[in-house]
Amino acid sequence: MCLMNREPAIQSYYGELGAVIERPMTPTLAEYPDDAEPYYTYDPAKALEYFQAAGYEQVDGKLVKDGEQLVIHVGIGEASTHPSTPILTQMANDMADMGAELVVEDVQFSVLSPKVQGGEFDMWVMAWGNATDCDLTQIFGSEGGSNYQRYYDPKIDALQAEILKTIDFDERCKLVAEELDLIMEAAVYMPIYQRKNMEIYNETTLNTDTLPEETTTYYNYTAEYETLEMR
């Protein structure tokens, strides 16, 4: 986590159309904690401390444990155009300086997906689609169909069950924040960015006065097709 230098990568790729996020939830949701601070900042020296605390030591220029060098395999799709590629490049350089190795496997999504689901990668890079609510059971629940990191925590399960039945908004926000903190503490998932999308309308062919008065990430012109008028 401390070898992921996210800000420069996202800034250079998206500019103002993307921002680094600190919790594994889209910040477009009302429950996303506005005061979320980074759990892990880019710090190679701190990363080395974590490796050493896990039993690794530098021997003859290599970072080893039980006689074996630390080698991490990470899967990513379409690396040549992926915004996270610079993060992995920096990470590989830092690990090489320590005596470890990061092996980046650039594969098509049709190959990446089954390998992720089968647990064949130590790490992997994938994107999630927009969610319309704060229920993270699918991704982080013990019985979640997309819990590919295979981290199971009864505390997270209990919080998810409580969140689903909590109507009070402020109380639900507290529960969500606690859940997100537990996920970050487990260090199984590093959120990278949230991008912005743009919708463009042609006033020559569309009467823009008939568009919805207010649009959001989850409610746009497609929700009111029947009211649109062509010129």
C-alpha positions as CSV (number, residue, x, y, z in Angstrom):
1,M,0.0,0.0,0.0
2,C,2.8,2.4,0.9
3,L,4.4,1.8,-2.6
4,M,1.3,3.1,-4.5
5,N,2.0,6.7,-5.6
6,R,-1.6,7.4,-6.8
7,E,-1.8,11.2,-7.0
8,P,0.7,11.9,-9.8
9,A,-0.6,9.0,-11.9
10,I,-4.3,10.1,-11.7
11,Q,-3.4,13.8,-12.1
12,S,-1.4,13.2,-15.2
13,Y,-4.0,11.0,-16.8
14,Y,-7.3,12.7,-15.9
15,G,-6.3,16.2,-14.8
16,E,-9.4,17.8,-13.3
17,L,-11.6,15.0,-14.6
18,G,-10.6,12.5,-11.9
19,A,-9.6,12.5,-8.3
20,V,-7.9,10.1,-5.9
21,I,-10.3,8.6,-3.3
22,E,-9.4,7.2,0.1
23,R,-12.1,4.6,0.7
24,P,-13.4,1.8,-1.4
25,M,-16.7,3.5,-2.3
26,T,-17.7,6.0,-4.9
27,P,-17.7,9.5,-3.3
28,T,-20.8,10.4,-5.3
29,L,-22.8,8.5,-2.6
30,A,-24.1,10.5,0.3
31,E,-22.7,8.1,2.8
32,Y,-19.1,8.5,1.6
33,P,-17.1,10.0,4.5
34,D,-16.2,13.6,3.5
35,D,-13.4,13.7,6.1
36,A,-11.7,10.5,4.9
37,E,-7.9,10.7,5.4
38,P,-5.4,8.5,3.6
39,Y,-4.7,5.2,5.4
40,Y,-1.5,4.6,3.5
41,T,0.6,7.3,2.0
42,Y,3.4,6.8,-0.5
43,D,6.5,6.0,1.6
44,P,9.0,3.4,0.4
45,A,10.9,3.5,3.7
46,K,7.6,2.7,5.6
47,A,6.9,-0.1,3.1
48,L,10.3,-1.7,3.8
49,E,9.5,-1.5,7.5
50,Y,6.3,-3.5,6.9
51,F,8.1,-6.1,4.9
52,Q,10.7,-6.5,7.6
53,A,8.0,-6.7,10.3
54,A,6.5,-9.6,8.2
55,G,9.8,-11.4,8.4
56,Y,11.7,-10.3,5.3
57,E,15.3,-9.2,5.4
58,Q,17.8,-7.8,2.9
59,V,20.4,-10.4,2.1
60,D,23.0,-9.9,-0.7
61,G,20.8,-7.2,-2.3
62,K,17.6,-9.3,-2.2
63,L,14.6,-9.0,0.1
64,V,14.1,-12.6,1.3
65,K,12.1,-14.7,3.8
66,D,12.9,-18.3,4.4
67,G,15.5,-18.1,1.6
68,E,13.0,-17.0,-1.0
69,Q,13.0,-13.5,-2.7
70,L,9.8,-11.5,-2.4
71,V,8.1,-11.7,-5.8
72,I,4.6,-10.2,-6.4
73,H,2.5,-10.9,-9.5
74,V,0.0,-8.3,-10.4
75,G,-2.6,-8.6,-13.2
76,I,-3.8,-5.6,-15.2
77,G,-5.8,-5.2,-18.5
78,E,-4.7,-3.0,-21.4
79,A,-1.7,-1.6,-19.4
80,S,-0.6,0.7,-22.3
81,T,-3.7,2.9,-21.7
82,H,-4.5,2.2,-18.1
83,P,-4.4,5.1,-15.6
84,S,-2.9,2.8,-12.9
85,T,0.1,1.7,-15.0
86,P,2.3,4.5,-13.7
87,I,1.5,3.4,-10.1
88,L,2.8,-0.1,-10.9
89,T,5.8,1.2,-12.8
90,Q,6.9,3.3,-9.7
91,M,6.1,0.4,-7.5
92,A,8.2,-2.0,-9.5
93,N,11.2,0.4,-9.4
94,D,10.9,0.9,-5.6
95,M,10.6,-2.9,-5.0
96,A,13.7,-3.5,-7.2
97,D,15.6,-1.0,-5.1
98,M,14.7,-3.0,-2.0
99,G,15.7,-6.3,-3.6
100,A,12.1,-7.5,-4.4
101,E,10.3,-7.9,-7.7
102,L,7.0,-6.8,-9.0
103,V,5.9,-8.8,-12.1
104,V,3.2,-6.9,-14.1
105,E,1.1,-9.2,-16.3
106,D,-0.7,-7.3,-19.0
107,V,-3.6,-9.4,-20.2
108,Q,-6.9,-8.9,-21.9
109,F,-10.0,-8.6,-19.7
110,S,-11.3,-12.0,-20.9
111,V,-8.1,-13.5,-19.4
112,L,-7.8,-11.2,-16.4
113,S,-11.3,-11.8,-15.0
114,P,-11.2,-15.6,-14.6
115,K,-7.6,-15.4,-13.2
116,V,-8.8,-12.9,-10.6
117,Q,-11.8,-15.0,-9.7
118,G,-9.6,-18.1,-9.5
119,G,-7.1,-16.4,-7.2
120,E,-4.2,-16.7,-9.6
121,F,-2.8,-13.2,-9.0
122,D,-1.2,-11.9,-5.8
123,M,-2.6,-8.5,-6.8
124,W,-4.8,-7.2,-9.6
125,V,-6.2,-4.0,-11.0
126,M,-9.9,-3.7,-11.9
127,A,-12.6,-1.1,-11.9
128,W,-16.1,-1.3,-10.4
129,G,-19.2,0.3,-12.0
130,N,-21.1,3.0,-10.3
131,A,-23.2,1.8,-7.3
132,T,-26.5,3.5,-6.5
133,D,-26.4,2.7,-2.8
134,C,-23.9,2.1,0.0
135,D,-24.4,-1.7,0.2
136,L,-20.9,-3.3,-0.2
137,T,-22.0,-6.8,0.6
138,Q,-21.3,-8.1,-2.9
139,I,-17.6,-7.0,-2.8
140,F,-16.7,-7.3,0.9
141,G,-19.2,-9.6,2.4
142,S,-18.2,-13.1,3.4
143,E,-20.8,-14.5,1.0
144,G,-20.4,-11.7,-1.6
145,G,-20.3,-12.9,-5.2
146,S,-17.5,-10.5,-6.0
147,N,-15.3,-10.9,-2.9
148,Y,-12.3,-11.8,-5.0
149,Q,-9.8,-10.7,-2.4
150,R,-11.2,-13.5,-0.2
151,Y,-11.1,-11.5,3.0
152,Y,-13.8,-12.5,5.4
153,D,-14.5,-10.6,8.6
154,P,-17.6,-11.2,10.8
155,K,-17.4,-7.6,12.0
156,I,-17.8,-6.3,8.4
157,D,-20.6,-8.8,7.9
158,A,-22.4,-7.5,11.0
159,L,-22.0,-3.9,10.0
160,Q,-23.3,-4.6,6.5
161,A,-26.4,-6.2,7.9
162,E,-26.9,-3.3,10.2
163,I,-26.4,-0.7,7.4
164,L,-29.1,-2.4,5.3
165,K,-31.7,-1.9,8.0
166,T,-30.7,1.5,9.2
167,I,-33.0,4.3,8.0
168,D,-31.5,7.2,10.0
169,F,-29.1,8.8,7.6
170,D,-26.6,10.1,10.2
171,E,-26.4,6.7,11.9
172,R,-26.0,4.9,8.6
173,C,-23.1,7.2,7.7
174,K,-21.4,6.3,11.0
175,L,-21.8,2.6,10.3
176,V,-20.5,3.0,6.7
177,A,-17.5,4.9,7.9
178,E,-16.7,2.2,10.4
179,E,-17.1,-0.5,7.8
180,L,-14.8,1.3,5.3
181,D,-12.2,1.8,8.0
182,L,-12.1,-2.0,8.8
183,I,-11.6,-2.7,5.1
184,M,-8.7,-0.3,4.8
185,E,-7.1,-1.6,8.0
186,A,-7.2,-5.1,6.5
187,A,-5.0,-3.7,3.6
188,V,-6.6,-5.9,1.0
189,Y,-7.9,-3.2,-1.2
190,M,-6.5,0.2,-2.3
191,P,-9.0,2.6,-3.8
192,I,-7.5,4.6,-6.6
193,Y,-9.7,7.2,-8.2
194,Q,-13.2,8.4,-9.2
195,R,-13.5,9.9,-12.6
196,K,-16.0,12.4,-14.0
197,N,-18.1,11.8,-17.1
198,M,-19.4,14.4,-19.5
199,E,-22.7,14.3,-21.4
200,I,-23.0,16.5,-24.5
201,Y,-26.2,17.5,-26.2
202,N,-26.7,18.8,-29.7
203,E,-29.1,21.8,-29.5
204,T,-29.5,21.7,-33.3
205,T,-31.4,18.4,-33.1
206,L,-32.6,18.3,-29.4
207,N,-34.9,20.7,-27.6
208,T,-32.7,21.0,-24.5
209,D,-35.6,22.6,-22.6
210,T,-37.2,19.1,-22.4
211,L,-34.2,17.6,-20.6
212,P,-34.6,16.8,-16.9
213,E,-34.2,19.9,-14.8
214,E,-31.7,18.2,-12.5
215,T,-29.3,15.4,-13.4
216,T,-27.0,13.4,-11.3
217,T,-24.6,10.5,-11.6
218,Y,-27.6,8.2,-11.2
219,Y,-30.4,10.2,-13.0
220,N,-29.9,11.6,-16.4
221,Y,-31.7,12.1,-19.7
222,T,-32.2,8.3,-20.1
223,A,-34.7,8.4,-17.2
224,E,-37.1,10.7,-19.0
225,Y,-36.9,9.5,-22.6
226,E,-40.6,10.0,-23.1
227,T,-40.4,13.8,-22.4
228,L,-37.6,14.6,-24.9
229,E,-38.4,16.5,-28.0
230,M,-36.5,16.6,-31.2
231,R,-36.3,19.9,-33.2
